[in-house]
Amino acid sequence: MLESLAHRLAEFFYIYFWEPMFTRSGYNPINTLVYALMLGFGAIYTYRYVLKPLRIRIDENMFIAVTLMVIFGATVRALVDGGILPKHPLLLTPGIFFTTFLIMLPVIVIDAKLKLYPRLTFAWGLILAIWANYLLVTHARSWEPYKLTLLHTVVSWIPVLLYYRWRPFDRLYLYAVLAHYFDVASTVVAIHYYGYREVHWLENILVQHFGAYIYYPWITLILIVVYYGLQKLVTDEEERHLWYLMVYVLGLGPAIRDPAQLVLQIGG
């Protein structure tokens, strides 16, 4: 009986977690929920037991530091798909998130202890980002997808920035919004122009029914709901900034990875 249970659990783990990492078959309701919970609890515990005791604020400096590490992690993920780096669980999604976190966290702690923050953190993130992008540039096959992505990004940013100027909201959340519109641009270009498929189960249903450009109203709706939800539910400003940072990372990661995959000419 125990052997049968162990076999079923192993099969469950393989089907819903292990296989999707290596086959790029995408997300499913189960692993999406688990990864979301892991991200949420990881963010809360990191803030309460690491950042807060070190008196590191969730501000623009933290956003810059995280940006550099996301550029590194997301580019590495694309390099793995392109066969430039080996397929290893720690370099695939979601393993690359843990790898990037473990690479970044000790440097932040040392930086704070030496009272140098954010200088060491910026330097470390910049070195890693440059290394990953050096590999990307030297293996790129076509930059046309990136041009299309940037065009879509700029066009979508214009109304966002105009709205922000008219009715300003929290500046840190503006960064999250811009990251997600960058992500939307990269996704739309990948699906509409290059025949890629959406790996997230719910969005895949929407795309099949309405086409790739459905992302713009869909993500806009989500961003509005999340913003006002956080305003109501998270009363502590610093904790609210932490959630802004998580929203930012969720947008920036695929926004960096998808165009990198396209310039490497990885099949969708």
Buried (B, 14 or more C-beta within 10 A) or exposed (E): EEEEEEEEEEEEEEBBBBEBBEEBEBBBEEBBEEBEEEBEEBBBEBBEEBBBEBEBEBBEBBBBBBBBBBBBBBBBBBBBBBEBBEEEBEBBBBBBBBBBEEBBBEBBBBBBEEEEBBEBBBBBBBEBBEEBBEBBEEBBEEEEBBEBBBEBBEEBBEEBEEEBEEEEEBEBBBBBBBBBBBBBBBBBBBBBBBEBEBBBBEBBEBBEEEEBBBBBEBBBEEBEEBBEEBEEEBEEEEBBBBBBBBBBBBBBBBBBBBBBBBBBEBEB
